[in-house]
């Protein structure tokens, strides 16, 4: 351990080893030159001694084996040189003393005393045995002395001197080690303290940066109160050097003007000795607006007790503020129009009701629905629809007063909350009427839609209005009433507004009751299918259209016109539609057993919600497989808007159905705004002429032209064309004359039950039936 601590020991041992190697080599060469090579013990030992030291130096051994080799070698050489002499030579004793000194220096006093004792014993034995080895007559001795006494005398002198030297060296070594150890401890302590200080300084800097972007101090005793910036990233964040604040006239000069008064209001609180935490905006040197969070702590003077210093830590919270704004926008605002969404609307409506309750002033809720918006979406795409929504939302904001709210409920539906109207109901209604007329006018103006270079698009809206005062009505009830009033405006011709009529509440209650009953209808087997025959120009039955009827336990047979809209709203149309397809497949399976009926087809109307389900084609395929019916026997009728809502998706789903052999018919063709470019991409088999065109085909030239155009279009696209709503022989004759060969309508039969259909059309001569 000592050798690792004190490097001087290793250096001294190596240098002594080099000296010993050089000295030993010189001594060996000298003996070799005078005597030649004599293989005596001294020569062999010298050679071994030199080799071992050289190996230890080359191997970079520690000081201990080097020192041990030096000490042992010196002791053996010193004793060997004295062997065979009448008295120890001075050089030999010097070598022994040097070995003892090294032992004291490297191995302390005990090892040195052991070496002295061992050497003294060997010298005494040499003196004792010298008389036998050396003839007395050949030795010239002083008077009164013998060889033994000479050795004893030399040994005593060696012991005395060597002991003194060993004690001194050991003492010096011990003191030096203590001093060096103490010095090293001080150095280590100082180094550790320095490292701790540096670490604490780094941590302080880091904590300052983590806790705040910069800290500052304001001395209230100074007249200008310019903050002194102490640490952090003030210049990097704001773009100002700390010295710039004084030149600008103080901190307030870079605070956003709208936040200065709010900050100044905190000064009395600070002078009372209370901490404040404030978030405000500053304007950076580049003009960028930044949000900062300022934590200020007042410091009182120890003598007066007054607040004299303000210490502040500032953190840049711009990114957090922006993130919060984005989150708020996503949570409370419509991403397309930037209007409040349903969530924020309900909150503001609750506030409006509470305010109305406190002030006694009336309010109004306006439910706005854009007329014919679905047609625009279906024919021109959602991009055009989005442009219309954005522009109309801007117009709505211009029509309302400050403090009112306009929100987007979803789709093309908007809600406006009008607050603080008159206390008198009639006067409040007049105020609402004036605003509503302004909205009707603004939204009826043409809108320039840039999508696909469209010309100005004329659009109108229908508005339902319901009044409120306090919390007389719930939020849900207000929305329902406004919704009902809006539908009344649509029923009265659109581009109009209607106030909620109490009779509408009854209609609403009946509609809700109908929806409740509808949920039970399927599970209670209350639905039945009716069939209306379809014939060709030879009066031959080719199939029938499947029509749904609801056998209500109280109301009797309910028309689809009454319950299908409710089924669409509640989503039950999907389950009901699947049931109709299954029933149609069951009828086809029964007809498959007879040669007279196995060529007949059944057409089933498909709703948009049902068609756009990802598993629609799969479910139809399962129904066909379940009843063992070929897809060629089934025809699915799709509306224009359904097929063109998403042409790519619709075409893919229709192709999947066609791969099963199922025929696809475009129902009510001509009632929308069809696009031949899209139609030719769809795998259709048939077009159906809407009955509204067929009804006046003989009296209205426009309808006649439309019918002939549709027939020509279908023929050009190589599609079958079927006319529905055929009621007279003259209508059928006209249609047949212009190329339409398939018919459906009351001329042949109204929709009838499956049993009645089979009794009339599958057992009687068809020609006679057709001409009846």
FIMINU-348698 format. One line per field, with one value per residue (C-alpha): residue number from 1; x, y, z; residue in one letter. Coordinates in steps of 0.02 Angstrom, whole numbers, plus 50000, padded with zeros to 5 digits. Layout:
nr: (NUM|...)
xx: (X|...)
yy: (Y|...)
zz: (Z|...)
rest: (A|...)
END
This chain:
nr: (1|2|3|4|5|6|7|8|9|10|11|12|13|14|15|16|17|18|19|20|21|22|23|24|25|26|27|28|29|30|31|32|33|34|35|36|37|38|39|40|41|42|43|44|45|46|47|48|49|50|51|52|53|54|55|56|57|58|59|60|61|62|63|64|65|66|67|68|69|70|71|72|73|74|75|76|77|78|79|80|81|82|83|84|85|86|87|88|89|90|91|92|93|94|95|96|97|98|99|100|101|102|103|104|105|106|107|108|109|110|111|112|113|114|115|116|117|118|119|120|121|122|123|124|125|126|127|128|129|130|131|132|133|134|135|136|137|138|139|140|141|142|143|144|145|146|147|148|149|150|151|152|153|154|155|156|157|158|159|160|161|162|163|164|165|166|167|168|169|170|171|172|173|174|175|176|177|178|179|180|181|182|183|184|185|186|187|188|189|190|191|192|193|194|195|196|197|198|199|200|201|202|203|204|205|206|207|208|209|210|211|212|213|214|215|216|217|218|219|220|221|222|223|224|225|226|227|228|229|230|231|232|233|234|235|236|237|238|239|240|241|242|243|244|245|246|247|248|249|250|251|252|253|254|255|256|257|258|259|260|261|262|263|264|265|266|267|268|269|270|271|272|273|274|275|276|277|278|279|280|281|282|283|284|285|286|287|288|289|290|291|292|293|294|295|296|297|298|299|300|301|302|303|304|305|306|307|308|309|310|311|312|313|314|315|316|317|318|319|320|321|322|323|324|325|326|327|328|329|330|331|332|333|334|335|336|337|338|339|340|341|342|343|344|345|346|347|348|349|350|351|352|353|354|355|356|357|358|359|360|361|362|363|364|365|366|367|368|369|370|371|372|373|374|375|376|377|378|379|380|381|382|383|384|385|386|387|388|389|390|391|392|393|394|395|396|397|398|399|400|401|402|403|404|405|406|407|408|409|410|411|412|413|414|415|416|417|418|419|420|421|422|423|424|425|426|427|428|429|430|431|432|433|434|435|436|437|438|439|440|441|442|443|444|445|446|447|448|449|450|451|452|453|454|455|456|457|458|459|460|461|462|463|464|465|466|467|468|469|470|471|472|473|474|475|476|477|478|479|480|481|482|483|484|485|486|487|488|489|490|491|492|493|494|495|496|497|498|499|500|501|502|503|504|505|506|507|508|509|510|511|512|513|514|515|516|517|518|519|520|521|522|523|524|525|526|527|528|529|530|531|532|533|534|535|536|537|538|539|540|541|542|543|544|545|546|547|548|549|550|551|552|553|554|555|556|557|558|559|560|561|562|563|564|565|566|567|568|569|570|571|572|573|574|575|576|577|578|579|580|581|582|583|584|585|586|587|588|589|590|591|592|593|594|595|596|597|598|599|600|601|602|603|604|605|606|607|608|609|610|611|612|613|614|615|616|617|618|619|620|621|622|623|624|625|626|627|628|629|630|631|632|633|634|635|636|637|638|639|640|641|642|643|644|645|646|647|648|649|650|651|652|653|654|655|656|657|658|659|660|661|662|663|664|665|666|667|668|669|670|671|672|673|674|675|676|677|678|679|680|681|682|683|684|685|686|687|688|689|690|691|692|693|694|695|696|697|698|699|700|701|702|703|704|705|706|707|708|709|710|711|712|713|714|715|716|717|718|719|720|721|722|723|724|725|726|727|728|729|730|731|732|733|734|735|736|737|738|739|740|741|742|743|744|745|746|747|748|749|750|751|752|753|754|755|756|757|758|759|760|761|762|763|764|765|766|767|768|769|770|771|772)
xx: (50000|50144|50229|50068|50056|50236|50309|50481|50509|50490|50600|50738|50730|50750|50894|50984|50953|51032|51181|51197|51189|51324|51431|51411|51449|51606|51664|51633|51727|51871|51888|51873|52013|52132|52092|52001|51838|51829|51668|51671|51522|51549|51553|51399|51306|51356|51294|51131|51110|51133|51013|50876|50885|50881|50727|50638|50674|50619|50461|50425|50406|50355|50485|50468|50548|50683|50722|50721|50841|50957|50957|50986|51119|51214|51210|51274|51408|51467|51481|51557|51695|51745|51754|51929|52006|52085|51964|51813|51862|51799|51716|51624|51561|51506|51406|51327|51284|51208|51100|51044|51005|50898|50808|50770|50713|50601|50551|50568|50672|50625|50687|50845|50882|50854|50979|51105|51086|51102|51256|51336|51311|51385|51535|51564|51556|51679|51798|51777|51813|51948|52085|52055|52051|52197|52368|52416|52594|52530|52424|52506|52410|52441|52505|52382|52251|52187|52084|51930|51953|51974|51809|51723|51790|51733|51565|51537|51580|51464|51322|51341|51351|51219|51096|51117|51094|50942|50859|50886|50827|50674|50630|50649|50549|50409|50401|50408|50266|50161|50195|50160|50004|49941|49982|49893|49741|49738|49754|49616|49507|49539|49506|49344|49290|49329|49231|49085|49088|49093|48952|48848|48881|48825|48672|48630|48644|48542|48408|48401|48374|48247|48153|48158|48233|48309|48303|48308|48308|48221|48282|48131|48247|48310|48206|48196|48164|48258|48276|48449|48459|48561|48555|48472|48430|48356|48447|48417|48231|48190|48325|48370|48532|48504|48572|48439|48299|48364|48384|48204|48140|48104|48029|47853|47907|47925|47767|47618|47512|47355|47442|47529|47382|47354|47536|47531|47382|47495|47612|47510|47509|47698|47724|47624|47755|47650|47716|47631|47632|47575|47571|47581|47646|47805|47860|48033|48161|48107|47925|47869|47742|47798|47704|47803|47765|47836|47854|47896|47948|47965|48113|48098|48236|48302|48301|48145|48039|47986|47992|48147|48186|48087|48162|48084|48102|48035|47992|47947|47775|47740|47737|47625|47505|47499|47468|47327|47250|47257|47181|47043|47010|46998|46886|46771|46780|46734|46895|46814|46722|46809|46637|46597|46553|46412|46509|46541|46367|46284|46392|46348|46165|46168|46248|46116|45977|46057|46078|45898|45842|45938|45890|45715|45759|45703|45814|45794|45872|45884|45907|45972|45983|46050|45926|45980|46153|46151|46127|46282|46383|46321|46347|46498|46590|46630|46760|46624|46513|46652|46679|46494|46493|46642|46568|46395|46469|46557|46393|46306|46435|46404|46215|46217|46248|46399|46375|46269|46334|46334|46390|46399|46299|46361|46342|46247|46160|46198|46133|46120|46090|46012|46016|45957|45799|45648|45552|45391|45363|45291|45428|45561|45484|45492|45677|45709|45609|45714|45878|45807|45755|45929|46001|45883|45935|46122|46122|46017|46146|46250|46410|46566|46637|46810|46811|46819|46785|46602|46493|46400|46295|46126|46081|45945|45910|45768|45762|45671|45650|45605|45600|45659|45657|45763|45764|45581|45641|45792|45930|45876|45696|45747|45850|45705|45582|45698|45727|45540|45513|45651|45568|45405|45495|45558|45385|45316|45431|45604|45694|45585|45582|45451|45425|45393|45207|45142|45060|45235|45267|45128|45205|45373|45297|45216|45381|45471|45333|45349|45536|45508|45380|45497|45631|45509|45438|45576|45592|45402|45387|45279|45360|45295|45350|45237|45272|45231|45245|45364|45318|45395|45315|45239|45147|45256|45297|45486|45490|45433|45494|45498|45412|45411|45256|45238|45091|45076|44975|44876|44887|44871|44970|45098|45169|45358|45346|45306|45431|45580|45645|45638|45729|45863|45884|45896|46007|45877|45872|46027|45948|45780|45863|45956|45790|45707|45849|45836|45646|45670|45796|45673|45537|45659|45708|45525|45502|45657|45556|45442|45495|45366|45441|45625|45667|45582|45686|45654|45714|45755|45786|45948|45975|46136|46181|46157|46255|46406|46437|46600|46520|46365|46416|46470|46302|46207|46314|46275|46087|46101|46201|46084|45934|46029|45980|46080|46133|46060|45887|45917|45916|45970|45900|46014|45974|46078|46143|46194|46290|46377|46417|46589|46609|46769|46702|46530|46603|46712|46565|46450|46582|46592|46403|46409|46540|46404|46288|46178|46099|46109|45976|45986|45821|45730|45846|45833|45777|45953|46096|46174|46345|46371|46557|46522|46379|46484|46606|46472|46431|46244|46120|45966|45897|45724|45628|45552|45363|45358|45412|45297|45144|45137|45224|45072|45032|45200|45322|45467|45433|45415|45584|45666|45594|45653|45825|45837|45786|45915|46048|46011|46016|46183|46253|46182|46071|45895|45770|45614|45475|45389|45223|45140|44954|44874|44886|44925|45078|45139|45111|45210|45353|45355|45356|45513|45610|45561|45514|45497|45356|45295|45142|44959|44911|44963|44942|44971|45093|45012|45059|45167|45022|44908|45046|45072|44882|44856|45012|45077|44914|44814|44850|44965|44908|44732|44792|44902|44759|44634)
yy: (50000|50115|50083|50135|50291|50353|50348|50402|50228|50143|50273|50255|50064|50064|50187|50086|49931|50014|50069|49892|49818|49938|49913|49724|49713|49820|49714|49554|49618|49676|49505|49423|49531|49495|49316|49253|49163|49077|48986|49027|49072|49261|49261|49152|49259|49422|49358|49297|49459|49565|49457|49460|49649|49672|49560|49656|49823|49764|49686|49852|49766|49861|49927|49782|49639|49759|49821|49644|49585|49733|49704|49516|49540|49671|49565|49410|49506|49595|49435|49339|49469|49448|49259|49191|49353|49390|49532|49605|49732|49908|49895|49737|49820|49971|49857|49772|49942|49997|49840|49876|50057|49997|49876|50018|50131|50004|49881|49984|49958|49778|49711|49818|49752|49574|49603|49681|49535|49405|49492|49506|49321|49274|49390|49316|49141|49193|49256|49099|48984|49093|49020|48850|48916|49037|48985|49109|49126|49189|49327|49487|49541|49683|49634|49561|49526|49373|49343|49314|49476|49569|49503|49538|49715|49745|49666|49780|49931|49871|49841|50011|50110|50009|50019|50207|50227|50110|50203|50371|50313|50225|50380|50494|50373|50368|50557|50578|50453|50543|50708|50639|50550|50708|50807|50678|50682|50870|50859|50729|50831|50988|50895|50824|50994|51070|50931|50958|51144|51118|50990|51106|51248|51140|51083|51261|51315|51165|51193|51376|51330|51195|51302|51456|51523|51669|51752|51937|52062|52230|52356|52459|52592|52634|52764|52675|52501|52420|52232|52159|51994|51866|51699|51600|51627|51802|51861|51700|51704|51889|51945|52089|52107|52139|52315|52352|52353|52514|52595|52552|52633|52483|52309|52368|52431|52253|52189|52173|52332|52231|52150|52302|52361|52185|52174|52343|52286|52156|52289|52322|52135|52126|52277|52183|52046|51917|51812|51822|51705|51786|51738|51877|51917|52004|52065|52002|52103|52013|52062|51887|51878|51763|51701|51698|51637|51758|51699|51851|51844|52006|52028|52140|52249|52177|52347|52435|52283|52362|52269|52332|52194|52089|51923|51844|51681|51683|51533|51536|51453|51500|51320|51266|51409|51366|51183|51233|51342|51198|51079|51206|51230|51043|51020|51170|51230|51157|51131|51178|51339|51386|51407|51337|51153|51060|51047|51233|51272|51176|51266|51437|51391|51347|51517|51604|51518|51568|51749|51754|51689|51826|51973|51921|51956|51831|51737|51636|51482|51473|51306|51336|51203|51239|51191|51068|51051|50863|50885|50995|50868|50722|50801|50915|50829|50866|50998|51108|51074|51125|51288|51327|51291|51405|51551|51534|51524|51691|51768|51704|51787|51953|51938|51919|52047|52059|51938|51816|51644|51553|51370|51226|51079|50962|50936|51086|51127|51286|51351|51533|51590|51763|51833|51989|52015|52110|52054|52061|51906|51993|52124|51990|51891|52047|52067|51885|51902|52049|51954|51797|51892|51964|51788|51723|51864|51843|51655|51663|51769|51674|51596|51590|51414|51398|51209|51143|51319|51316|51466|51555|51435|51493|51426|51456|51398|51349|51415|51352|51470|51436|51566|51541|51630|51564|51377|51348|51224|51111|51126|50964|51023|51188|51100|50981|51124|51224|51067|51038|51219|51205|51052|51148|51286|51155|51080|51253|51272|51310|51479|51526|51531|51465|51487|51331|51289|51190|51074|51028|50963|50838|50789|50771|50660|50553|50540|50484|50357|50294|50271|50174|50063|50040|49968|49831|49798|49684|49577|49559|49507|49657|49687|49607|49621|49667|49640|49751|49660|49712|49667|49684|49755|49585|49591|49450|49449|49468|49496|49612|49749|49708|49842|49846|49869|49883|49795|49905|49823|49985|50087|49944|49948|50091|50164|50166|50354|50367|50249|50241|50416|50363|50202|50304|50421|50281|50168|50028|50036|49925|49784|49806|49811|49649|49568|49623|49548|49386|49378|49411|49268|49155|49195|49164|48998|48946|49002|48904|48745|48784|48798|48937|49050|49009|49143|49284|49416|49518|49698|49764|49947|49977|50125|50228|50182|49998|50004|50095|49967|49876|49705|49740|49632|49492|49492|49487|49341|49250|49275|49202|49052|49026|49003|48925|49063|49121|49304|49323|49316|49465|49647|49788|49962|50108|50294|50419|50508|50343|50284|50451|50493|50414|50351|50252|50164|50138|50065|49944|49884|49870|49770|49653|49627|49603|49467|49369|49390|49519|49649|49833|49960|50150|50200|50367|50416|50598|50671|50724|50801|50650|50647|50536|50534|50451|50340|50254|50200|50104|49921|49953|49839|49949|50126|50164|50317|50404|50402|50593|50602|50463|50540|50692|50618|50648|50825|50904|50924|50946|50777|50697|50765|50707|50532|50517|50581|50454|50313|50367|50381|50207|50133|50218|50148|49977|49972|49909|50047|50025|50151|50153|50232|50175|50198|50206|50109|50273|50300|50124|50146|50308|50230|50076|50189|50276|50121|50081|49898|49866|49935|49943|50030|50027|49988|49811|49803|49900|49824|49667|49531|49387|49265|49378|49406|49220|49191|49327|49320|49144|49051|49160|49205|49354|49440|49455|49522|49650|49719|49729)
zz: (50000|50045|49879|49791|49895|49890|49716|49776|49850|49682|49597|49730|49723|49534|49538|49673|49570|49418|49524|49592|49417|49356|49511|49512|49326|49349|49497|49401|49247|49357|49438|49269|49198|49342|49382|49229|49247|49414|49451|49635|49740|49726|49536|49525|49649|49566|49399|49475|49571|49414|49310|49443|49462|49273|49259|49398|49314|49141|49215|49303|49469|49626|49746|49870|49768|49705|49880|49950|49815|49848|50037|50025|49891|49992|50150|50059|49964|50122|50218|50072|50049|50233|50219|50232|50300|50469|50495|50401|50271|50284|50113|50163|50323|50221|50105|50257|50332|50165|50164|50342|50292|50147|50263|50383|50242|50159|50297|50455|50612|50651|50485|50500|50677|50617|50476|50599|50720|50583|50511|50683|50716|50548|50576|50750|50678|50543|50677|50780|50633|50557|50669|50595|50417|50428|50499|50636|50573|50405|50484|50541|50696|50819|50986|51106|50970|50883|50729|50837|50933|50769|50705|50873|50874|50694|50731|50881|50777|50637|50758|50841|50681|50589|50733|50746|50559|50557|50701|50619|50449|50522|50622|50472|50365|50492|50507|50320|50295|50423|50339|50167|50227|50309|50153|50046|50159|50145|49956|49946|50060|49960|49798|49867|49929|49761|49674|49794|49762|49574|49586|49694|49575|49428|49524|49573|49392|49337|49469|49421|49240|49285|49408|49301|49142|49236|49406|49446|49588|49600|49728|49778|49850|49676|49585|49417|49489|49345|49379|49393|49298|49395|49305|49169|48986|48987|48832|48735|48771|48755|48636|48755|48850|49037|49014|48882|49011|49090|48920|48875|49034|49142|49139|49102|48931|48865|48950|48834|48848|48890|49040|49117|49221|49288|49342|49428|49531|49614|49687|49847|49881|49862|49977|50109|50101|50009|49865|49695|49545|49384|49202|49075|48901|48851|48682|48632|48536|48377|48404|48455|48596|48738|48891|49054|49229|49360|49540|49648|49831|49933|50052|50206|50274|50438|50524|50460|50419|50255|50090|50001|49877|49757|49704|49550|49455|49277|49170|48986|48970|48789|48727|48869|48835|48650|48694|48813|48678|48554|48681|48718|48534|48506|48657|48636|48455|48288|48187|48021|48064|48228|48306|48479|48468|48556|48720|48735|48669|48811|48939|48868|48858|49043|49077|48972|49069|49235|49177|49118|49287|49379|49268|49217|49035|48905|48786|48626|48549|48359|48271|48093|47958|47782|47647|47512|47590|47565|47378|47369|47467|47363|47193|47217|47357|47538|47494|47419|47569|47688|47594|47608|47795|47825|47728|47805|47980|47948|47893|48049|48161|48073|48102|48291|48427|48540|48683|48583|48536|48370|48374|48254|48317|48181|47994|47923|48088|48185|48351|48403|48582|48597|48773|48864|48760|48823|48976|48876|48774|48621|48614|48637|48493|48383|48423|48379|48218|48163|48192|48111|47953|47945|47953|47818|47703|47735|47711|47552|47460|47331|47395|47286|47297|47221|47225|47047|46980|47033|46996|47135|47238|47301|47471|47597|47773|47887|48065|48218|48366|48546|48685|48864|49030|49172|49201|49158|49026|49025|48896|48811|48803|48724|48591|48553|48535|48422|48318|48300|48249|48118|48042|48035|47938|47815|47800|47759|47609|47679|47681|47828|48018|48137|48323|48425|48433|48582|48456|48401|48575|48547|48381|48469|48602|48468|48375|48533|48568|48390|48412|48573|48488|48339|48453|48503|48330|48263|48419|48426|48241|48196|48026|47868|47688|47544|47360|47211|47044|46904|46724|46551|46394|46356|46523|46586|46771|46795|46983|47121|47235|47420|47525|47715|47822|48010|48089|48243|48385|48414|48254|48132|47970|47977|47815|47792|47767|47952|48031|47910|47960|48142|48100|48012|48161|48288|48182|48185|47995|47987|48084|47996|47824|47861|47912|47748|47644|47742|47714|47528|47518|47608|47479|47335|47411|47413|47232|47182|47203|47056|46874|46850|46983|46993|46864|46961|47051|47207|47227|47400|47445|47541|47657|47655|47834|47795|47631|47702|47839|47805|47826|47719|47570|47687|47776|47611|47556|47719|47690|47514|47578|47725|47609|47463|47341|47190|47192|47016|47094|47210|47159|47275|47242|47288|47286|47187|47341|47420|47268|47239|47420|47405|47229|47258|47413|47335|47176|47274|47381|47230|47137|47285|47275|47085|47109|47199|47048|47136|47021|47069|47023|47039|47118|47097|46957|46904|47071|47118|47021|46939|46858|46706|46744|46911|46851|46720|46855|46951|46909|46889|46804|46801|46817|46888|46830|46980|46989|47004|46820|46763|46846|46732|46582|46470|46529|46573|46428|46548|46630|46459|46404|46566|46546|46366|46419|46560|46443|46315|46447|46514|46340|46304|46466|46419|46573|46596|46630|46736|46765|46933|46975|46812|46841|46669|46508|46416|46526|46491|46305|46304|46400|46287|46133|46193|46242|46421|46434|46622|46729|46908|46978|47024|46844|46886|47075|47234|47359|47431|47553|47495|47508|47406|47279|47254|47242|47112|47005|47018|46992|46866|46683|46692|46534|46596|46761|46679|46572|46710)
rest: (X|X|X|X|X|X|X|X|X|X|X|X|X|X|X|X|X|X|X|X|X|X|X|X|X|X|X|X|X|X|X|X|X|X|X|X|X|X|X|X|X|X|X|X|X|X|X|X|X|X|X|X|X|X|X|X|X|X|X|X|X|X|X|X|X|X|X|X|X|X|X|X|X|X|X|X|X|X|X|X|X|X|X|X|X|X|X|X|X|X|X|X|X|X|X|X|X|X|X|X|X|X|X|X|X|X|X|X|X|X|X|X|X|X|X|X|X|X|X|X|X|X|X|X|X|X|X|X|X|X|X|X|X|X|X|X|X|X|X|X|X|X|X|X|X|X|X|X|X|X|X|X|X|X|X|X|X|X|X|X|X|X|X|X|X|X|X|X|X|X|X|X|X|X|X|X|X|X|X|X|X|X|X|X|X|X|X|X|X|X|X|X|X|X|X|X|X|X|X|X|X|X|X|X|X|X|X|X|X|X|X|X|X|X|X|X|X|X|X|X|X|X|X|X|X|X|X|X|X|X|X|X|X|X|X|X|X|X|X|X|X|X|X|X|X|X|X|X|X|X|X|X|X|X|X|X|X|X|X|X|X|X|X|X|X|X|X|X|X|X|X|X|X|X|X|X|X|X|X|X|X|X|X|X|X|X|X|X|X|X|X|X|X|X|X|X|X|X|X|X|X|X|X|X|X|X|X|X|X|X|X|X|X|X|X|X|X|X|X|X|X|X|X|X|X|X|X|X|X|X|X|X|X|X|X|X|X|X|X|X|X|X|X|X|X|X|X|X|X|X|X|X|X|X|X|X|X|X|X|X|X|X|X|X|X|X|X|X|X|X|X|X|X|X|X|X|X|X|X|X|X|X|X|X|X|X|X|X|X|X|X|X|X|X|X|X|X|X|X|X|X|X|X|X|X|X|X|X|X|X|X|X|X|X|X|X|X|X|X|X|X|X|X|X|X|X|X|X|X|X|X|X|X|X|X|X|X|X|X|X|X|X|X|X|X|X|X|X|X|X|X|X|X|X|X|X|X|X|X|X|X|X|X|X|X|X|X|X|X|X|X|X|X|X|X|X|X|X|X|X|X|X|X|X|X|X|X|X|X|X|X|X|X|X|X|X|X|X|X|X|X|X|X|X|X|X|X|X|X|X|X|X|X|X|X|X|X|X|X|X|X|X|X|X|X|X|X|X|X|X|X|X|X|X|X|X|X|X|X|X|X|X|X|X|X|X|X|X|X|X|X|X|X|X|X|X|X|X|X|X|X|X|X|X|X|X|X|X|X|X|X|X|X|X|X|X|X|X|X|X|X|X|X|X|X|X|X|X|X|X|X|X|X|X|X|X|X|X|X|X|X|X|X|X|X|X|X|X|X|X|X|X|X|X|X|X|X|X|X|X|X|X|X|X|X|X|X|X|X|X|X|X|X|X|X|X|X|X|X|X|X|X|X|X|X|X|X|X|X|X|X|X|X|X|X|X|X|X|X|X|X|X|X|X|X|X|X|X|X|X|X|X|X|X|X|X|X|X|X|X|X|X|X|X|X|X|X|X|X|X|X|X|X|X|X|X|X|X|X|X|X|X|X|X|X|X|X|X|X|X|X|X|X|X|X|X|X|X|X|X|X|X|X|X|X|X|X|X|X|X|X|X|X|X|X|X|X|X|X|X|X|X|X|X|X|X|X|X|X|X|X|X|X|X|X|X|X|X|X|X|X|X|X|X|X|X|X|X|X|X|X|X)
END
